[in-house]
Amino acid sequence: MLKVTFLLITLLIASLEAAKMVCYYDSASQFREGPAKLTLQDLEPALQFCNYLVYGYAGIDRETYQLKPLNKNLDITQNHYRDITNLRRNHPQLLILLSVGGDRDLFEESPSSSYLSVLENQAHRNSFINSALAHLKTYDFDGLDLAWQFPKNPPKIVEGRFSSGWRKVKGWFSSSKPVDEYAAEHKEQFTTLVRELKDAFKSDGLILTLTMLPHVDPNLFIDVPSVIGNVDFVNLGSYDFQTPDRDPKVADHSAPIYEMFERDPTHNIDYQVQHWLNNSAPSNKIHIGVPAYGLSWTMSSKSGITGYPPIEKTLGRGAGGRQLRKPGLMSWPEICEKLQADKELTGEAAPLRKVGDPRQRYGSYAYRSADDNDQNGIWVSYEEPSTAAVKASYVFAKSLGGVALFDLSLDDFRGQCAGEKYPILRSIKFKL
Ligand SMILES: *[C@@H]1O[C@H](CO)[C@@H](O)[C@H](O)[C@H]1NC(C)=O
């Protein structure tokens, strides 16, 4: 009787445990200039809200298969690895992981080749595992995050005429070329790598997590029931479903929670979560990925004036913002500024028109239609504090493990928009 009561209390406490906040930190943000550059001091106010800080990114050496810093000068020479793990002194609750991959290890045509080579043989795996362990211990990380660069599903092509035909379109089809001829082998080998890492980490109590990158098909590469038991949690790449790089001619919601009418049924958070749950992953190990940015397309004069997605005949990436200066991508403070711009302004300075999401299913977008010369048109699908909160509520309602924010450097870390620093991060944290 006592035992049962004890068990029940333990279960109750476990179920009351708050969902986790995983904060990605992209160290490449150190190399930006002006207000987009995030320093160690800028990072500080975020840390009280994070359970995990994930340092992105390390890579893999193509000759030795060892884990290697991607920015040796910053990470090692300038001591940035250690500066980051020293943040734990003021934030003892914080667990700090080193992430490998993350689509940042891109020095060759096929970004997945060294990641697949590591899997393919025992000597390569040993080399990776030993070097990862050495890095974690030398620089005092709490664990390793595998943001493994598997080959991605290609963009799907929609058959048929767009203009009036969009809603009649039934057939989505991919190219007939397989994503990876040896996917079955790689899936099995990845399970082995995860098991071997887990074993190697055991005596030091190091954490091992998995981050799925967008468009990596878990059906192809992850044996969920075998892998999930050996990782602490998985962060789903549940964003960037539609991007100006993959889909330059069609703008659309990039990170909806639920399936949209006549869209790829896998391109939403709910489907991704359901896949893992269906494959016997415990719900408290599933974290959904939430972006702190927007993706933008250039609207053409043929893209219409309603802004209602999907937007056809777009011309690739939208113009970059004033801080990141990165075409196709806008940080939350950049978007905020565009929304609040003076209504008197015209041309490329004119404010964007915001369309919210009262049904809380697909997210917000904003746009400015193009003039007759194809100038000044832009369409942005974006996350903001209120939509991020809706995603956090979804996590809570489904008893999932938490949220992974990509990443701190794209949230409004200076409080430019509404005076408060890290509004997206806070908004998620207060809902969990
Ligand atoms: C999960 O399983 C349910 C019930 O079998 C099924 O209807 C659904 O399509 C599955 N979803 C995914 C994403 O596998």
The ligand as a MOL file (V3000), in Angstrom:
LIG
                    3D

  0  0  0     0  0            999 V3000
M  V30 BEGIN CTAB
M  V30 COUNTS 14 14 0 0 0
M  V30 BEGIN ATOM
M  V30 1 C -0.4400 7.7900 -36.3100 0
M  V30 2 O -1.3360 6.7030 -36.0910 0
M  V30 3 C -2.6970 7.0020 -36.3860 0
M  V30 4 C -3.5380 5.8250 -35.9370 0
M  V30 5 O -3.0380 4.6270 -36.4380 0
M  V30 6 C -2.8280 7.2860 -37.8780 0
M  V30 7 O -4.1610 7.5970 -38.1940 0
M  V30 8 C -1.9280 8.4510 -38.2280 0
M  V30 9 O -1.9370 8.6810 -39.6250 0
M  V30 10 C -0.4890 8.2000 -37.7860 0
M  V30 11 N 0.2560 9.4280 -38.0050 0
M  V30 12 C 1.5500 9.4450 -38.3540 0
M  V30 13 C 2.1600 10.7710 -38.5630 0
M  V30 14 O 2.2150 8.4490 -38.4860 0
M  V30 END ATOM
M  V30 BEGIN BOND
M  V30 1 1 1 2
M  V30 2 1 1 10
M  V30 3 1 2 3
M  V30 4 1 3 4
M  V30 5 1 3 6
M  V30 6 1 4 5
M  V30 7 1 6 7
M  V30 8 1 6 8
M  V30 9 1 8 9
M  V30 10 1 8 10
M  V30 11 1 10 11
M  V30 12 1 11 12
M  V30 13 1 12 13
M  V30 14 2 12 14
M  V30 END BOND
M  V30 END CTAB
M  END
